[in-house]
Structures are given as C-alpha cells and as structure tokens.
Amino acid sequence: MTMQNISLFNALGAKMDYLDHSQKVIAQNIANADTPNYRPKELSEVDFGRVLTNVTKDTKTVRMESTRAGHMPANNEVEDARSGKQRITYEVAPGKNAVILEEQMLKSTENSINHSFMVNIMKKNVGMLRTAIGNQGQ
C-alpha cells in the first residue's frame, strides 16, 4: 500500500491543490487590479455536506461507513472544487474594475495560513506512520 491509497493523504492533497489553484486566481486578480472592466474571479467553497451525502448514498459498490459527522470520505470521492458560481462583487472603481486589493490580500494571507496548516497535518501524519512502522530515524 502506498501513501496515495490512504484517504487522509488524498484529502490533504486535494485541499492543497484547491489552495494552490485559489492562490493562482488571487494572483491573477491582483495583477489585473488596474485593468478596466476586469471582474475578480473566485473559487467557490466545496460543500462538504453534499460531498458526505454523495459518499454515503446507497449504491451497489462497497463504501466506507461514516458513523460520525467528522469521518472522511473514501478515496476518489471528494467533489471537484472548481464547480459552482462566482459571487457578484458590490464595489466597482470608476474604471469599471471590481478588484478590491485589500480583500485579495486578505484572501492570499488566509490561503497561505491554510496551506501551512495542511503541510503541518501531513508532516504529523507521516511522522505517525513512520513511528508505527518503526522507521522514525529517516
């Protein structure tokens, strides 16, 4: 079994991919802060309630049972974060540009914090696996 087959690492990887894509969108928004008629783009948040509902639906395949609300979905069953609608901005500059730099910088900082958090979680879990298999020195 490889680490790619462990649901936790798949979920962490999916979240880190989402944060990476989100950071690219934020950077594009900041780069176009002075472009006339530019509307900022934004990734929609993943609706984890809907993901959990999709995972626990009765189907003919074997599924991991979720007995508590905090349980994670099985492999390859995390919904694509790129689907959904963009929110409408309410503030527009005289040049018809709707990028609010302060808002984009806050989102960038939040993204960075979340990414660091995911990296720390991954490091802790890899450390626990190493301890479990008795290979903590490498």
N, C-alpha and C positions, 0 to 999 in steps of 0.2 A: 504494500500500500504506500502510495506517495502522499506528500502533503497536499497535492491538488485534489485528492479524493476526500479530504476532510472538509465537512460542511463549513466549519468555522473559518477556515482559511479561504474558502471560496467566497464566503460572505464578506470577509475583510478585504479581499481583493476586489470584489465588486464595488464596495464602498470607496476604496481608494481610487478605482477607475472613475467612479462618479465624481469624486472630488477633483481629480485631475482634469476631467472634461469641464467641470464647473469653473476651475481656475482659468482655463483657456478662454471660456466665454467671458469671464470678468475682465481678463486682459484685453480682449477684443473690444469690449465696451469702453474701457479706459482709453484705449488707443484711438477710438472714434469719438472722444468727448467733444471735439470741435468740428466734427463733420456735420454739415447742415442736413436736416431731416432724418438723422440717424435715430433709431429707436433701440434702446438697450435690449439685449436678449437675456434670457434667464432660463435655467433648467428647472423643471418642476420637481418638487419633492416626491419621493416614492411613497405611495400609500401602503404602509406595511400591514395595515388591517386587511386590505384587499389581497395582498400577497399571501397572508396567512390563510385567508378564506380559500384562495386558489390551491394552496398546498393541502388543505385538509378536506377538499371535496372528495366525495366517494367516486372512485374510478376503479377500473379493473386492474390497475397496477398496485404494487405494494408501496405504501407510503410510510414515512416515519410518523409515529403518533405524537401529537403535541398534547401533553397533559396539563401544561401550564402556559399562561399567556406569554411568558418570556422565552419559550422554546424557539429555536431557529428552524427555518425551512430546510428541506432536504436539498441535496446537490442539484444544481442547474434549475432551480425553481424560483429564483429571485427575479422579479419582474424588471423589464428594461426601464431604466430611469429616464430615458430620452423621450418617452411618450408623455403627452399632456399639453396643456395650453400655457401660453406665456401670459403673465399678468399685464394689465394695462397700466402704464405709468401715468401719473397725475401732474407731474411738473415738467414743463416744456420751456426751454430757453427761447429768446427772441429769434434765433436762427433755426427754430423748429427742432432742436436737438433735445432729447429727453434724458440724456445721461446725467446722473447726479453723482459727481465724483466721490463725495463723502460716503454715499451709500455703497458704491462699488468698492471703496477701500475697506469699509467695514465687512463686506461680504468676503473680500480677499483675506482679511485677517481671520475671520471665522473659519474659512476654508483651511487655512494654514494650521490653525489650532486643531481642527477635526482630523486633518491628515496626520499630525504628530501623535494624536491620541490613538489612531488606528495603528500606526507604526509601533507604538509602545505596547498595545494589546498583542500585536503579532509577535513582538520580541518576547513578551512574558509567556505566551503560549508555546513558542518554540523552546524556550528555556524549560518549561514544564515537561515537554516531550523528551527533551534531552535527559532530564533528570530521571524520567520514567524508564528510559531505555539504558540508563547508566552511562551516558556519554556526555557528561557535563563539562569536561575539560576542553572541548573543541569548539 
